Amino acid sequence: MSEELHARLRQRGRASVDFLANFGFGMSDLRNSVEEEIQRIVPDPDALPDDLDQRDARMQQSLGASQAYRATQAVGEWMATHHGLVAKHAFEEVREEMEPILKKFEQGGSTVEANPDMEAPAYWDGVDFHRTAGGWDEHDYQGYIHADIVHTRLVAKTFPGGIFAQRRMVAALPPKDHYDKIIDMGCSTGHFTRALQETYPDAEIYGVDLSLKTIQQAQRLGNANGWSWKLYQRPGEDTGFEDETFDLATSYILLHEIPADTIKALFKEAFRVLKPGGDMIMSDVTRYADLDKLAMWRADAGAKYGGEPHWRASASLDLAQIARDAGFVDVTAKAFDPFKYPYVVQGHKPE
Ligand SMILES: C[S@@+](CC[C@H](N)C(=O)[O-])C[C@H]1O[C@@H](n2cnc3c(N)ncnc32)[C@H](O)[C@@H]1O
């Protein structure tokens, strides 16, 4: 994020955001107590029900008497419902001084093609992803609020592993040193697009996303750094580009946001728009197959109560097979330690 784009929050907004971020750390003792309780009541994770809903019901019932668990649940619920509001209020306090800066960076080499007539898919439109009322496009500056406040000041501090370093690591995985034309599907506010541009400085980068507000923020990020990104409000599964246009097709944590059929369509679309010999890299959340039953319950419960309606289905898929079915060859899949995250599928289109 360019310094000028990074809001100087007022004391109240900054304190509220910092409070949320730090509260997560302050809860570590409580979390440890819950962990001990879980170890006590689940001596053998393999004995838990196979069905994920039944497993959750069993865990909720067994943990219901634990005060520590009830406290962590209440705090989790409060954070899930309030982080978006806290971020929005923090932005509103500085809106007047930030608006001219945000408008300034809407000019430049990075462009946005809005698609007001697009009929947004039912799985996306009006869904409160991440428990943010109204979802991705709720506020005029939702993309900015998300990138500068939620991601940079909250998620980056509390999510394990360094969310920006992870993107840079994945961007460097494709096999060639140079790509002429890259398409980043579900580019959102441009965090991964940025990692791609920094890794392949001469590449011409295209981004598609259903959310206009987030690609407007990607545009500001691109312009603030002197990059010329071509951003389109279009679905990743139907990008509208000609066959054989790109040398590299990517997505970063898009797949768990879309239903299984759309994931399959997205891989096929990536295959279609790639030139022969082009590379594909899709990176997403931890596969359930890489987790034991208890870890899977934790991930699944986190997704369920955190406003991620498609996570379970997506995390249960065999993405490497889906890539092969779409036509990709030499497909590999790798889960990165210590959290088996991100999960990265790569392959290429035959020459
Ligand atoms: C978690 S974000 C992606 C993050 C981004 N790639 C990054 O590196 O920060 C998910 C994005 O996918 C977008 N999205 C959801 N379904 C989509 C689809 N079918 N086609 C394109 N974008 C989609 C959402 O609007 C949202 O901006």
The ligand as a MOL file (V3000), in Angstrom:
LIG
                    3D

  0  0  0     0  0            999 V3000
M  V30 BEGIN CTAB
M  V30 COUNTS 27 29 0 0 0
M  V30 BEGIN ATOM
M  V30 1 C -10.9510 -13.4520 -0.8700 0
M  V30 2 S -11.1720 -12.4050 -2.2140 0 CHG=1
M  V30 3 C -9.8020 -12.6630 -3.2660 0
M  V30 4 C -8.5580 -12.1290 -2.6970 0
M  V30 5 C -7.5290 -11.6400 -3.6650 0
M  V30 6 N -7.2330 -12.5540 -4.7290 0
M  V30 7 C -6.2900 -11.3110 -2.8620 0
M  V30 8 O -5.1780 -11.7440 -3.1920 0
M  V30 9 O -6.4390 -10.6150 -1.8410 0 CHG=-1
M  V30 10 C -12.4390 -13.1460 -3.1200 0
M  V30 11 C -12.9080 -12.2690 -4.2650 0
M  V30 12 O -13.5320 -13.1210 -5.1980 0
M  V30 13 C -14.5490 -12.3900 -5.8040 0
M  V30 14 N -15.4180 -13.3470 -6.5060 0
M  V30 15 C -16.3120 -14.2090 -5.9800 0
M  V30 16 N -16.8290 -14.9640 -6.9500 0
M  V30 17 C -16.2270 -14.5940 -8.1090 0
M  V30 18 C -16.3150 -15.0300 -9.4530 0
M  V30 19 N -17.1480 -15.9910 -9.8190 0
M  V30 20 N -15.5530 -14.4180 -10.3740 0
M  V30 21 C -14.7080 -13.4430 -10.0320 0
M  V30 22 N -14.5770 -12.9850 -8.7720 0
M  V30 23 C -15.3280 -13.5530 -7.8310 0
M  V30 24 C -15.1710 -11.6120 -4.6880 0
M  V30 25 O -15.9040 -10.5350 -5.1990 0
M  V30 26 C -13.9280 -11.2060 -3.9110 0
M  V30 27 O -13.4650 -9.9510 -4.3110 0
M  V30 END ATOM
M  V30 BEGIN BOND
M  V30 1 1 1 2
M  V30 2 1 2 3
M  V30 3 1 2 10
M  V30 4 1 3 4
M  V30 5 1 4 5
M  V30 6 1 5 6
M  V30 7 1 5 7
M  V30 8 2 7 8
M  V30 9 1 7 9
M  V30 10 1 10 11
M  V30 11 1 11 12
M  V30 12 1 11 26
M  V30 13 1 12 13
M  V30 14 1 13 14
M  V30 15 1 13 24
M  V30 16 1 14 15
M  V30 17 1 14 23
M  V30 18 2 15 16
M  V30 19 1 16 17
M  V30 20 1 17 18
M  V30 21 2 17 23
M  V30 22 1 18 19
M  V30 23 2 18 20
M  V30 24 1 20 21
M  V30 25 2 21 22
M  V30 26 1 22 23
M  V30 27 1 24 25
M  V30 28 1 24 26
M  V30 29 1 26 27
M  V30 END BOND
M  V30 END CTAB
M  END
